[in-house]
Amino acid sequence: MDAGAPDPAALQEVIFHILTHELRLEATEIGPESELFSAGWIDSVDLVRLAAHLERRFGIAIPDEDVSVEQFDSIRSIAAYVAEKLRA
């Protein structure tokens, strides 16, 4: 991993914190691969709120069209998306 690349584990921890503290999800029920939207843990309003938290926390811009189940259905997929935005 190059020096400028974000640490995937650290990104996942921050995202987990946002989900459990800001969106109030039950911490014991969520893992890196948990299907957040598909399983009903979060809804479309939560997706938008999550994107706003990520933008503020990481200083990135998330276009509306990127706020989708494909990008935001698991902590791992969210972390990969954020890492890509941070490298850009």
Biopython code that builds the backbone (N, CA, C, O; Angstrom):
import numpy as np
from Bio.PDB.StructureBuilder import StructureBuilder

atoms = [
    (1, "MET", "N", (0.853, -1.179, 0.000)),
    (1, "MET", "CA", (0.000, 0.000, 0.000)),
    (1, "MET", "C", (0.893, 1.234, 0.000)),
    (1, "MET", "O", (1.858, 1.308, 0.761)),
    (2, "ASP", "N", (0.569, 2.206, -0.858)),
    (2, "ASP", "CA", (1.404, 3.403, -0.893)),
    (2, "ASP", "C", (1.074, 4.315, 0.282)),
    (2, "ASP", "O", (0.030, 4.173, 0.919)),
    (3, "ALA", "N", (1.983, 5.258, 0.562)),
    (3, "ALA", "CA", (1.878, 6.113, 1.744)),
    (3, "ALA", "C", (0.608, 6.952, 1.756)),
    (3, "ALA", "O", (0.105, 7.291, 2.827)),
    (4, "GLY", "N", (0.078, 7.294, 0.573)),
    (4, "GLY", "CA", (-1.107, 8.133, 0.511)),
    (4, "GLY", "C", (-2.417, 7.355, 0.544)),
    (4, "GLY", "O", (-3.493, 7.949, 0.620)),
    (5, "ALA", "N", (-2.328, 6.016, 0.485)),
    (5, "ALA", "CA", (-3.537, 5.203, 0.451)),
    (5, "ALA", "C", (-4.161, 5.109, 1.842)),
    (5, "ALA", "O", (-3.453, 4.923, 2.832)),
    (6, "PRO", "N", (-5.471, 5.237, 1.916)),
    (6, "PRO", "CA", (-6.141, 5.118, 3.209)),
    (6, "PRO", "C", (-6.118, 3.677, 3.711)),
    (6, "PRO", "O", (-6.137, 2.739, 2.913)),
    (7, "ASP", "N", (-6.079, 3.503, 5.007)),
    (7, "ASP", "CA", (-6.081, 2.185, 5.632)),
    (7, "ASP", "C", (-7.515, 1.647, 5.637)),
    (7, "ASP", "O", (-8.389, 2.243, 6.267)),
    (8, "PRO", "N", (-7.772, 0.525, 4.942)),
    (8, "PRO", "CA", (-9.141, -0.001, 4.861)),
    (8, "PRO", "C", (-9.755, -0.298, 6.234)),
    (8, "PRO", "O", (-10.933, -0.021, 6.459)),
    (9, "ALA", "N", (-8.968, -0.856, 7.141)),
    (9, "ALA", "CA", (-9.489, -1.177, 8.475)),
    (9, "ALA", "C", (-9.889, 0.093, 9.224)),
    (9, "ALA", "O", (-10.921, 0.122, 9.895)),
    (10, "ALA", "N", (-9.078, 1.138, 9.109)),
    (10, "ALA", "CA", (-9.399, 2.408, 9.778)),
    (10, "ALA", "C", (-10.656, 3.023, 9.183)),
    (10, "ALA", "O", (-11.495, 3.554, 9.911)),
    (11, "LEU", "N", (-10.790, 2.955, 7.864)),
    (11, "LEU", "CA", (-12.000, 3.477, 7.214)),
    (11, "LEU", "C", (-13.226, 2.713, 7.701)),
    (11, "LEU", "O", (-14.257, 3.317, 7.997)),
    (12, "GLN", "N", (-13.121, 1.403, 7.786)),
    (12, "GLN", "CA", (-14.249, 0.597, 8.249)),
    (12, "GLN", "C", (-14.630, 0.949, 9.686)),
    (12, "GLN", "O", (-15.813, 0.980, 10.025)),
    (13, "GLU", "N", (-13.648, 1.208, 10.518)),
    (13, "GLU", "CA", (-13.928, 1.601, 11.911)),
    (13, "GLU", "C", (-14.694, 2.919, 11.965)),
    (13, "GLU", "O", (-15.658, 3.043, 12.721)),
    (14, "VAL", "N", (-14.278, 3.896, 11.179)),
    (14, "VAL", "CA", (-14.963, 5.191, 11.153)),
    (14, "VAL", "C", (-16.396, 5.022, 10.651)),
    (14, "VAL", "O", (-17.324, 5.602, 11.213)),
    (15, "ILE", "N", (-16.575, 4.237, 9.607)),
    (15, "ILE", "CA", (-17.908, 4.007, 9.059)),
    (15, "ILE", "C", (-18.783, 3.280, 10.075)),
    (15, "ILE", "O", (-19.952, 3.626, 10.246)),
    (16, "PHE", "N", (-18.233, 2.285, 10.744)),
    (16, "PHE", "CA", (-18.958, 1.568, 11.798)),
    (16, "PHE", "C", (-19.396, 2.546, 12.891)),
    (16, "PHE", "O", (-20.526, 2.484, 13.374)),
    (17, "HIS", "N", (-18.496, 3.442, 13.270)),
    (17, "HIS", "CA", (-18.819, 4.446, 14.286)),
    (17, "HIS", "C", (-19.970, 5.348, 13.825)),
    (17, "HIS", "O", (-20.887, 5.626, 14.599)),
    (18, "ILE", "N", (-19.927, 5.797, 12.588)),
    (18, "ILE", "CA", (-21.007, 6.643, 12.065)),
    (18, "ILE", "C", (-22.329, 5.878, 12.092)),
    (18, "ILE", "O", (-23.354, 6.420, 12.505)),
    (19, "LEU", "N", (-22.305, 4.628, 11.656)),
    (19, "LEU", "CA", (-23.527, 3.830, 11.626)),
    (19, "LEU", "C", (-24.104, 3.607, 13.021)),
    (19, "LEU", "O", (-25.318, 3.680, 13.214)),
    (20, "THR", "N", (-23.243, 3.339, 13.982)),
    (20, "THR", "CA", (-23.731, 3.008, 15.321)),
    (20, "THR", "C", (-24.012, 4.232, 16.184)),
    (20, "THR", "O", (-24.894, 4.188, 17.042)),
    (21, "HIS", "N", (-23.282, 5.316, 15.974)),
    (21, "HIS", "CA", (-23.470, 6.501, 16.815)),
    (21, "HIS", "C", (-24.349, 7.569, 16.174)),
    (21, "HIS", "O", (-25.157, 8.198, 16.858)),
    (22, "GLU", "N", (-24.202, 7.774, 14.889)),
    (22, "GLU", "CA", (-24.985, 8.811, 14.216)),
    (22, "GLU", "C", (-26.326, 8.270, 13.718)),
    (22, "GLU", "O", (-27.353, 8.938, 13.838)),
    (23, "LEU", "N", (-26.314, 7.059, 13.159)),
    (23, "LEU", "CA", (-27.545, 6.470, 12.643)),
    (23, "LEU", "C", (-28.190, 5.512, 13.645)),
    (23, "LEU", "O", (-29.278, 4.991, 13.400)),
    (24, "ARG", "N", (-27.521, 5.283, 14.764)),
    (24, "ARG", "CA", (-28.058, 4.500, 15.885)),
    (24, "ARG", "C", (-28.379, 3.043, 15.550)),
    (24, "ARG", "O", (-29.371, 2.499, 16.035)),
    (25, "LEU", "N", (-27.546, 2.414, 14.727)),
    (25, "LEU", "CA", (-27.726, 0.995, 14.461)),
    (25, "LEU", "C", (-27.159, 0.185, 15.617)),
    (25, "LEU", "O", (-26.264, 0.643, 16.327)),
    (26, "GLU", "N", (-27.682, -1.015, 15.801)),
    (26, "GLU", "CA", (-27.250, -1.897, 16.886)),
    (26, "GLU", "C", (-25.868, -2.472, 16.558)),
    (26, "GLU", "O", (-25.721, -3.239, 15.606)),
    (27, "ALA", "N", (-24.877, -2.106, 17.335)),
    (27, "ALA", "CA", (-23.482, -2.457, 17.053)),
    (27, "ALA", "C", (-23.241, -3.963, 16.997)),
    (27, "ALA", "O", (-22.445, -4.423, 16.178)),
    (28, "THR", "N", (-23.898, -4.727, 17.831)),
    (28, "THR", "CA", (-23.630, -6.164, 17.882)),
    (28, "THR", "C", (-24.162, -6.910, 16.664)),
    (28, "THR", "O", (-23.819, -8.074, 16.455)),
    (29, "GLU", "N", (-24.985, -6.264, 15.868)),
    (29, "GLU", "CA", (-25.624, -6.923, 14.734)),
    (29, "GLU", "C", (-24.948, -6.647, 13.397)),
    (29, "GLU", "O", (-25.312, -7.254, 12.390)),
    (30, "ILE", "N", (-23.970, -5.745, 13.366)),
    (30, "ILE", "CA", (-23.411, -5.296, 12.092)),
    (30, "ILE", "C", (-21.950, -5.713, 11.962)),
    (30, "ILE", "O", (-21.146, -5.501, 12.870)),
    (31, "GLY", "N", (-21.624, -6.309, 10.818)),
    (31, "GLY", "CA", (-20.243, -6.653, 10.501)),
    (31, "GLY", "C", (-19.860, -6.019, 9.181)),
    (31, "GLY", "O", (-20.694, -5.381, 8.539)),
    (32, "PRO", "N", (-18.605, -6.182, 8.761)),
    (32, "PRO", "CA", (-18.128, -5.559, 7.532)),
    (32, "PRO", "C", (-18.913, -5.952, 6.280)),
    (32, "PRO", "O", (-19.009, -5.163, 5.340)),
    (33, "GLU", "N", (-19.473, -7.157, 6.258)),
    (33, "GLU", "CA", (-20.205, -7.645, 5.086)),
    (33, "GLU", "C", (-21.720, -7.598, 5.262)),
    (33, "GLU", "O", (-22.451, -8.000, 4.357)),
    (34, "SER", "N", (-22.202, -7.122, 6.389)),
    (34, "SER", "CA", (-23.650, -7.061, 6.619)),
    (34, "SER", "C", (-24.312, -6.226, 5.534)),
    (34, "SER", "O", (-23.817, -5.158, 5.172)),
    (35, "GLU", "N", (-25.426, -6.713, 5.019)),
    (35, "GLU", "CA", (-26.181, -5.982, 4.000)),
    (35, "GLU", "C", (-27.042, -4.941, 4.709)),
    (35, "GLU", "O", (-28.101, -5.261, 5.248)),
    (36, "LEU", "N", (-26.589, -3.721, 4.703)),
    (36, "LEU", "CA", (-27.241, -2.663, 5.466)),
    (36, "LEU", "C", (-28.598, -2.275, 4.887)),
    (36, "LEU", "O", (-29.594, -2.225, 5.610)),
    (37, "PHE", "N", (-28.638, -2.006, 3.607)),
    (37, "PHE", "CA", (-29.880, -1.569, 2.959)),
    (37, "PHE", "C", (-30.739, -2.774, 2.571)),
    (37, "PHE", "O", (-31.939, -2.802, 2.844)),
    (38, "SER", "N", (-30.125, -3.757, 1.941)),
    (38, "SER", "CA", (-30.860, -4.927, 1.460)),
    (38, "SER", "C", (-31.553, -5.678, 2.597)),
    (38, "SER", "O", (-32.638, -6.227, 2.406)),
    (39, "ALA", "N", (-30.939, -5.703, 3.763)),
    (39, "ALA", "CA", (-31.505, -6.408, 4.916)),
    (39, "ALA", "C", (-32.418, -5.512, 5.762)),
    (39, "ALA", "O", (-33.007, -5.966, 6.743)),
    (40, "GLY", "N", (-32.529, -4.246, 5.376)),
    (40, "GLY", "CA", (-33.437, -3.354, 6.089)),
    (40, "GLY", "C", (-32.858, -2.621, 7.283)),
    (40, "GLY", "O", (-33.603, -2.004, 8.044)),
    (41, "TRP", "N", (-31.546, -2.674, 7.466)),
    (41, "TRP", "CA", (-30.922, -1.944, 8.573)),
    (41, "TRP", "C", (-31.021, -0.438, 8.376)),
    (41, "TRP", "O", (-31.228, 0.311, 9.331)),
    (42, "ILE", "N", (-30.872, -0.003, 7.132)),
    (42, "ILE", "CA", (-30.991, 1.420, 6.819)),
    (42, "ILE", "C", (-31.948, 1.584, 5.643)),
    (42, "ILE", "O", (-32.153, 0.659, 4.856)),
    (43, "ASP", "N", (-32.530, 2.778, 5.537)),
    (43, "ASP", "CA", (-33.426, 3.070, 4.421)),
    (43, "ASP", "C", (-32.810, 4.161, 3.554)),
    (43, "ASP", "O", (-31.669, 4.566, 3.776)),
    (44, "SER", "N", (-33.558, 4.631, 2.576)),
    (44, "SER", "CA", (-33.016, 5.620, 1.643)),
    (44, "SER", "C", (-32.658, 6.933, 2.338)),
    (44, "SER", "O", (-31.688, 7.587, 1.955)),
    (45, "VAL", "N", (-33.422, 7.326, 3.348)),
    (45, "VAL", "CA", (-33.096, 8.540, 4.106)),
    (45, "VAL", "C", (-31.773, 8.353, 4.844)),
    (45, "VAL", "O", (-30.946, 9.264, 4.888)),
    (46, "ASP", "N", (-31.578, 7.163, 5.426)),
    (46, "ASP", "CA", (-30.318, 6.868, 6.111)),
    (46, "ASP", "C", (-29.143, 6.888, 5.145)),
    (46, "ASP", "O", (-28.052, 7.323, 5.513)),
    (47, "LEU", "N", (-29.349, 6.423, 3.908)),
    (47, "LEU", "CA", (-28.272, 6.463, 2.917)),
    (47, "LEU", "C", (-27.807, 7.893, 2.680)),
    (47, "LEU", "O", (-26.609, 8.164, 2.606)),
    (48, "VAL", "N", (-28.758, 8.792, 2.563)),
    (48, "VAL", "CA", (-28.431, 10.202, 2.343)),
    (48, "VAL", "C", (-27.726, 10.774, 3.572)),
    (48, "VAL", "O", (-26.738, 11.497, 3.441)),
    (49, "ARG", "N", (-28.227, 10.455, 4.757)),
    (49, "ARG", "CA", (-27.582, 10.930, 5.994)),
    (49, "ARG", "C", (-26.164, 10.380, 6.113)),
    (49, "ARG", "O", (-25.242, 11.106, 6.486)),
    (50, "LEU", "N", (-25.990, 9.110, 5.798)),
    (50, "LEU", "CA", (-24.667, 8.489, 5.844)),
    (50, "LEU", "C", (-23.718, 9.190, 4.885)),
    (50, "LEU", "O", (-22.583, 9.496, 5.251)),
    (51, "ALA", "N", (-24.168, 9.447, 3.665)),
    (51, "ALA", "CA", (-23.326, 10.135, 2.682)),
    (51, "ALA", "C", (-22.910, 11.509, 3.203)),
    (51, "ALA", "O", (-21.758, 11.910, 3.034)),
    (52, "ALA", "N", (-23.832, 12.231, 3.834)),
    (52, "ALA", "CA", (-23.511, 13.557, 4.382)),
    (52, "ALA", "C", (-22.459, 13.451, 5.477)),
    (52, "ALA", "O", (-21.540, 14.268, 5.535)),
    (53, "HIS", "N", (-22.585, 12.455, 6.342)),
    (53, "HIS", "CA", (-21.581, 12.255, 7.394)),
    (53, "HIS", "C", (-20.214, 11.931, 6.795)),
    (53, "HIS", "O", (-19.191, 12.438, 7.256)),
    (54, "LEU", "N", (-20.203, 11.089, 5.769)),
    (54, "LEU", "CA", (-18.939, 10.730, 5.125)),
    (54, "LEU", "C", (-18.292, 11.939, 4.460)),
    (54, "LEU", "O", (-17.076, 12.116, 4.532)),
    (55, "GLU", "N", (-19.100, 12.766, 3.816)),
    (55, "GLU", "CA", (-18.566, 13.977, 3.183)),
    (55, "GLU", "C", (-17.901, 14.877, 4.218)),
    (55, "GLU", "O", (-16.788, 15.359, 4.007)),
    (56, "ARG", "N", (-18.581, 15.100, 5.328)),
    (56, "ARG", "CA", (-18.006, 15.957, 6.387)),
    (56, "ARG", "C", (-16.766, 15.334, 7.011)),
    (56, "ARG", "O", (-15.756, 16.012, 7.202)),
    (57, "ARG", "N", (-16.838, 14.053, 7.327)),
    (57, "ARG", "CA", (-15.733, 13.391, 8.032)),
    (57, "ARG", "C", (-14.471, 13.301, 7.183)),
    (57, "ARG", "O", (-13.362, 13.498, 7.681)),
    (58, "PHE", "N", (-14.648, 13.000, 5.891)),
    (58, "PHE", "CA", (-13.489, 12.758, 5.036)),
    (58, "PHE", "C", (-13.188, 13.895, 4.068)),
    (58, "PHE", "O", (-12.198, 13.835, 3.340)),
    (59, "GLY", "N", (-14.020, 14.922, 4.048)),
    (59, "GLY", "CA", (-13.780, 16.045, 3.150)),
    (59, "GLY", "C", (-13.888, 15.664, 1.682)),
    (59, "GLY", "O", (-13.123, 16.146, 0.846)),
    (60, "ILE", "N", (-14.844, 14.796, 1.377)),
    (60, "ILE", "CA", (-15.043, 14.357, 0.001)),
    (60, "ILE", "C", (-16.423, 14.811, -0.475)),
    (60, "ILE", "O", (-17.297, 15.144, 0.326)),
    (61, "ALA", "N", (-16.594, 14.816, -1.779)),
    (61, "ALA", "CA", (-17.903, 15.107, -2.358)),
    (61, "ALA", "C", (-18.471, 13.803, -2.902)),
    (61, "ALA", "O", (-17.804, 13.083, -3.645)),
    (62, "ILE", "N", (-19.708, 13.510, -2.523)),
    (62, "ILE", "CA", (-20.377, 12.300, -2.995)),
    (62, "ILE", "C", (-21.566, 12.735, -3.851)),
    (62, "ILE", "O", (-22.565, 13.223, -3.324)),
    (63, "PRO", "N", (-21.459, 12.559, -5.163)),
    (63, "PRO", "CA", (-22.570, 12.938, -6.029)),
    (63, "PRO", "C", (-23.821, 12.109, -5.707)),
    (63, "PRO", "O", (-23.723, 10.949, -5.306)),
    (64, "ASP", "N", (-24.981, 12.716, -5.887)),
    (64, "ASP", "CA", (-26.244, 12.028, -5.600)),
    (64, "ASP", "C", (-26.331, 10.671, -6.297)),
    (64, "ASP", "O", (-26.819, 9.699, -5.720)),
    (65, "GLU", "N", (-25.859, 10.614, -7.534)),
    (65, "GLU", "CA", (-25.971, 9.355, -8.285)),
    (65, "GLU", "C", (-25.098, 8.239, -7.706)),
    (65, "GLU", "O", (-25.318, 7.068, -8.015)),
    (66, "ASP", "N", (-24.118, 8.578, -6.877)),
    (66, "ASP", "CA", (-23.278, 7.564, -6.230)),
    (66, "ASP", "C", (-23.916, 6.997, -4.961)),
    (66, "ASP", "O", (-23.488, 5.953, -4.467)),
    (67, "VAL", "N", (-24.924, 7.670, -4.437)),
    (67, "VAL", "CA", (-25.584, 7.202, -3.208)),
    (67, "VAL", "C", (-26.570, 6.109, -3.619)),
    (67, "VAL", "O", (-27.753, 6.356, -3.856)),
    (68, "SER", "N", (-26.030, 4.895, -3.693)),
    (68, "SER", "CA", (-26.809, 3.762, -4.184)),
    (68, "SER", "C", (-26.538, 2.529, -3.336)),
    (68, "SER", "O", (-25.569, 2.473, -2.579)),
    (69, "VAL", "N", (-27.406, 1.552, -3.478)),
    (69, "VAL", "CA", (-27.230, 0.294, -2.765)),
    (69, "VAL", "C", (-25.918, -0.369, -3.175)),
    (69, "VAL", "O", (-25.233, -0.955, -2.337)),
    (70, "GLU", "N", (-25.567, -0.282, -4.436)),
    (70, "GLU", "CA", (-24.331, -0.909, -4.902)),
    (70, "GLU", "C", (-23.107, -0.366, -4.156)),
    (70, "GLU", "O", (-22.195, -1.123, -3.824)),
    (71, "GLN", "N", (-23.091, 0.918, -3.899)),
    (71, "GLN", "CA", (-21.950, 1.556, -3.235)),
    (71, "GLN", "C", (-22.043, 1.490, -1.712)),
    (71, "GLN", "O", (-21.017, 1.479, -1.032)),
    (72, "PHE", "N", (-23.261, 1.445, -1.171)),
    (72, "PHE", "CA", (-23.461, 1.675, 0.255)),
    (72, "PHE", "C", (-24.187, 0.544, 0.977)),
    (72, "PHE", "O", (-24.863, 0.803, 1.973)),
    (73, "ASP", "N", (-24.071, -0.701, 0.514)),
    (73, "ASP", "CA", (-24.819, -1.776, 1.159)),
    (73, "ASP", "C", (-24.052, -2.498, 2.255)),
    (73, "ASP", "O", (-24.649, -3.271, 3.004)),
    (74, "SER", "N", (-22.753, -2.273, 2.372)),
    (74, "SER", "CA", (-21.988, -2.893, 3.455)),
    (74, "SER", "C", (-20.880, -1.943, 3.890)),
    (74, "SER", "O", (-20.490, -1.038, 3.153)),
    (75, "ILE", "N", (-20.393, -2.162, 5.076)),
    (75, "ILE", "CA", (-19.287, -1.339, 5.572)),
    (75, "ILE", "C", (-18.089, -1.485, 4.645)),
    (75, "ILE", "O", (-17.402, -0.508, 4.346)),
    (76, "ARG", "N", (-17.844, -2.701, 4.195)),
    (76, "ARG", "CA", (-16.695, -2.945, 3.304)),
    (76, "ARG", "C", (-16.862, -2.187, 1.981)),
    (76, "ARG", "O", (-15.902, -1.586, 1.498)),
    (77, "SER", "N", (-18.061, -2.203, 1.390)),
    (77, "SER", "CA", (-18.248, -1.499, 0.112)),
    (77, "SER", "C", (-18.194, 0.015, 0.298)),
    (77, "SER", "O", (-17.705, 0.731, -0.576)),
    (78, "ILE", "N", (-18.691, 0.501, 1.422)),
    (78, "ILE", "CA", (-18.606, 1.938, 1.709)),
    (78, "ILE", "C", (-17.150, 2.347, 1.873)),
    (78, "ILE", "O", (-16.729, 3.375, 1.343)),
    (79, "ALA", "N", (-16.376, 1.545, 2.607)),
    (79, "ALA", "CA", (-14.952, 1.839, 2.820)),
    (79, "ALA", "C", (-14.207, 1.859, 1.487)),
    (79, "ALA", "O", (-13.366, 2.729, 1.259)),
    (80, "ALA", "N", (-14.513, 0.906, 0.608)),
    (80, "ALA", "CA", (-13.858, 0.873, -0.708)),
    (80, "ALA", "C", (-14.211, 2.123, -1.509)),
    (80, "ALA", "O", (-13.351, 2.694, -2.180)),
    (81, "TYR", "N", (-15.460, 2.545, -1.443)),
    (81, "TYR", "CA", (-15.889, 3.750, -2.147)),
    (81, "TYR", "C", (-15.157, 4.985, -1.595)),
    (81, "TYR", "O", (-14.631, 5.791, -2.362)),
    (82, "VAL", "N", (-15.127, 5.125, -0.282)),
    (82, "VAL", "CA", (-14.456, 6.267, 0.345)),
    (82, "VAL", "C", (-12.964, 6.252, 0.004)),
    (82, "VAL", "O", (-12.395, 7.297, -0.310)),
    (83, "ALA", "N", (-12.334, 5.092, 0.062)),
    (83, "ALA", "CA", (-10.907, 4.988, -0.269)),
    (83, "ALA", "C", (-10.654, 5.471, -1.691)),
    (83, "ALA", "O", (-9.686, 6.186, -1.950)),
    (84, "GLU", "N", (-11.535, 5.073, -2.616)),
    (84, "GLU", "CA", (-11.397, 5.509, -4.008)),
    (84, "GLU", "C", (-11.516, 7.026, -4.120)),
    (84, "GLU", "O", (-10.755, 7.658, -4.854)),
    (85, "LYS", "N", (-12.462, 7.607, -3.401)),
    (85, "LYS", "CA", (-12.647, 9.064, -3.428)),
    (85, "LYS", "C", (-11.433, 9.780, -2.813)),
    (85, "LYS", "O", (-11.024, 10.835, -3.298)),
    (86, "LEU", "N", (-10.869, 9.212, -1.764)),
    (86, "LEU", "CA", (-9.715, 9.834, -1.111)),
    (86, "LEU", "C", (-8.465, 9.760, -2.000)),
    (86, "LEU", "O", (-7.610, 10.642, -1.934)),
    (87, "ARG", "N", (-8.354, 8.729, -2.818)),
    (87, "ARG", "CA", (-7.210, 8.605, -3.717)),
    (87, "ARG", "C", (-7.333, 9.522, -4.927)),
    (87, "ARG", "O", (-6.328, 9.852, -5.558)),
    (88, "ALA", "N", (-8.549, 9.935, -5.257)),
    (88, "ALA", "CA", (-8.796, 10.741, -6.465)),
    (88, "ALA", "C", (-8.237, 12.154, -6.309)),
    (88, "ALA", "O", (-8.353, 12.969, -7.224)),
]
sb = StructureBuilder()
sb.init_structure("model")
sb.init_model(0)
sb.init_chain("A")
sb.init_seg("    ")
for serial, (resi, resn, name, xyz) in enumerate(atoms, 1):
    if name == "N":
        sb.init_residue(resn, " ", resi, " ")
    sb.init_atom(name, np.array(xyz, "f"), 0.0, 1.0, " ", f" {name:<3s}", serial, name[0])
structure = sb.get_structure()
